[in-house]
Amino acid sequence: MELKGTGFILRGWRLDDAESLQKHADNPNVYSFLLDRFPHPYTMEAANNWINFLQHQDPVINFAIAVDDKVVGGIGLEIRDDIYSKAPLIGYWLSETLWGRGIMPQAVKLLVDYAFASLDIVRIQAGILSNNPKSMRVLEKCGFVKEGVLRKGIIKNGVILDEWIYGLVRE
Ligand SMILES: CC(C)(COP(=O)(O)OP(=O)(O)OC[C@H]1O[C@@H](n2cnc3c(N)ncnc32)[C@H](O)[C@@H]1OP(=O)(O)O)[C@@H](O)C(=O)NCCC(=O)NCCS
């Protein structure tokens, strides 16, 4: 499974991605905007665990972002159950070495188009920390709508923050 962007691809995770994943993911400037379950420090063991967890995923909904076939980030959906089953969450991160080049807006569009075309879903949702305007901009560039704010909904790095909810619905 491969989705082609300009200068990068989204593809399934491979066992030999661990070293590159560890190198780019082990960064407080990445961790600080993600769920605490994103490992920090990001060890080789964590990298191998993630990749092993995703082997045989069907359908593929968690993609490596690769430049010159080396992993430089990740993007994926989290399918939820119960009454949320048709409204998965989206999450993503990119190596700090590549920020500001328009990679993530393109990656989000690729994933969203693929997901709406091939999964039985009607909505994709994102929760953004209120101190992450870059990520809000990414979603706005992809047509997501800022739908609301959960006041003081988050604690990250010991700081209480609001959570902004963004949504994109299948028209
Ligand atoms: C957020 C992230 C994915 C952005 O990826 P990217 O490929 O660098 O995105 P872009 O190249 O589109 O750059 C970000 C945009 O935000 C804008 N931006 C930067 N700083 C900004 C600020 N303080 N306020 C508003 N917009 C800002 C940039 O100008 C750019 O928009 P533009 O193209 O219209 O000028 C990346 O920085 C990252 O991985 N961060 C750490 C993890 C993370 O935050 N993940 C998302 C969790 S919800």
PDBQT file of the ligand as one rigid body, heavy atoms in Angstrom, charges set to zero:
ROOT
HETATM    1  C1  LIG A 201       2.509  20.340  12.847  1.00  0.00    +0.000 C 
HETATM    2  C2  LIG A 201       3.381  19.703  11.773  1.00  0.00    +0.000 C 
HETATM    3  C3  LIG A 201       2.814  18.350  11.420  1.00  0.00    +0.000 C 
HETATM    4  C4  LIG A 201       3.361  20.617  10.546  1.00  0.00    +0.000 C 
HETATM    5  O1  LIG A 201       3.888  19.948   9.414  1.00  0.00    +0.000 OA
HETATM    6  P1  LIG A 201       4.588  20.759   8.208  1.00  0.00    +0.000 P 
HETATM    7  O2  LIG A 201       4.779  19.825   7.080  1.00  0.00    +0.000 OA
HETATM    8  O3  LIG A 201       5.784  21.445   8.732  1.00  0.00    +0.000 OA
HETATM    9  O4  LIG A 201       3.436  21.842   7.865  1.00  0.00    +0.000 OA
HETATM   10  P2  LIG A 201       3.543  23.117   6.900  1.00  0.00    +0.000 P 
HETATM   11  O5  LIG A 201       4.766  22.992   6.025  1.00  0.00    +0.000 OA
HETATM   12  O6  LIG A 201       2.211  23.299   6.279  1.00  0.00    +0.000 OA
HETATM   13  O7  LIG A 201       3.820  24.338   7.867  1.00  0.00    +0.000 OA
HETATM   14  C5  LIG A 201       2.926  24.689   8.853  1.00  0.00    +0.000 C 
HETATM   15  C6  LIG A 201       2.027  25.899   8.504  1.00  0.00    +0.000 C 
HETATM   16  O8  LIG A 201       1.795  26.566   9.741  1.00  0.00    +0.000 OA
HETATM   17  C7  LIG A 201       2.149  27.932   9.597  1.00  0.00    +0.000 C 
HETATM   18  N1  LIG A 201       2.662  28.395  10.889  1.00  0.00    +0.000 N 
HETATM   19  C8  LIG A 201       3.886  28.238  11.416  1.00  0.00    +0.000 A 
HETATM   20  N2  LIG A 201       3.928  28.820  12.631  1.00  0.00    +0.000 NA
HETATM   21  C9  LIG A 201       2.696  29.336  12.846  1.00  0.00    +0.000 A 
HETATM   22  C10 LIG A 201       2.119  30.063  13.916  1.00  0.00    +0.000 A 
HETATM   23  N3  LIG A 201       2.808  30.352  15.018  1.00  0.00    +0.000 N 
HETATM   24  N4  LIG A 201       0.800  30.421  13.819  1.00  0.00    +0.000 NA
HETATM   25  C11 LIG A 201       0.071  30.111  12.723  1.00  0.00    +0.000 A 
HETATM   26  N5  LIG A 201       0.587  29.427  11.671  1.00  0.00    +0.000 NA
HETATM   27  C12 LIG A 201       1.890  29.043  11.755  1.00  0.00    +0.000 A 
HETATM   28  C13 LIG A 201       3.198  27.934   8.522  1.00  0.00    +0.000 C 
HETATM   29  O9  LIG A 201       3.326  29.247   7.959  1.00  0.00    +0.000 OA
HETATM   30  C14 LIG A 201       2.600  26.924   7.552  1.00  0.00    +0.000 C 
HETATM   31  O10 LIG A 201       1.483  27.467   6.860  1.00  0.00    +0.000 OA
HETATM   32  P3  LIG A 201       1.604  28.151   5.393  1.00  0.00    +0.000 P 
HETATM   33  O11 LIG A 201       2.097  27.079   4.466  1.00  0.00    +0.000 OA
HETATM   34  O12 LIG A 201       0.222  28.586   5.086  1.00  0.00    +0.000 OA
HETATM   35  O13 LIG A 201       2.580  29.271   5.501  1.00  0.00    +0.000 OA
HETATM   36  C15 LIG A 201       4.843  19.540  12.248  1.00  0.00    +0.000 C 
HETATM   37  O14 LIG A 201       5.297  20.788  12.674  1.00  0.00    +0.000 OA
HETATM   38  C16 LIG A 201       4.994  18.531  13.374  1.00  0.00    +0.000 C 
HETATM   39  O15 LIG A 201       5.188  17.344  13.133  1.00  0.00    +0.000 OA
HETATM   40  N6  LIG A 201       4.914  19.002  14.648  1.00  0.00    +0.000 N 
HETATM   41  C17 LIG A 201       5.094  18.136  15.825  1.00  0.00    +0.000 C 
HETATM   42  C18 LIG A 201       3.998  17.106  15.982  1.00  0.00    +0.000 C 
HETATM   43  C19 LIG A 201       2.617  17.699  15.848  1.00  0.00    +0.000 C 
HETATM   44  O16 LIG A 201       2.353  18.820  16.207  1.00  0.00    +0.000 OA
HETATM   45  N7  LIG A 201       1.682  16.868  15.330  1.00  0.00    +0.000 N 
HETATM   46  C20 LIG A 201       0.299  17.231  15.202  1.00  0.00    +0.000 C 
HETATM   47  C21 LIG A 201      -0.418  16.915  16.467  1.00  0.00    +0.000 C 
HETATM   48  S1  LIG A 201      -2.111  17.390  16.352  1.00  0.00    +0.000 SA
ENDROOT
TORSDOF 0
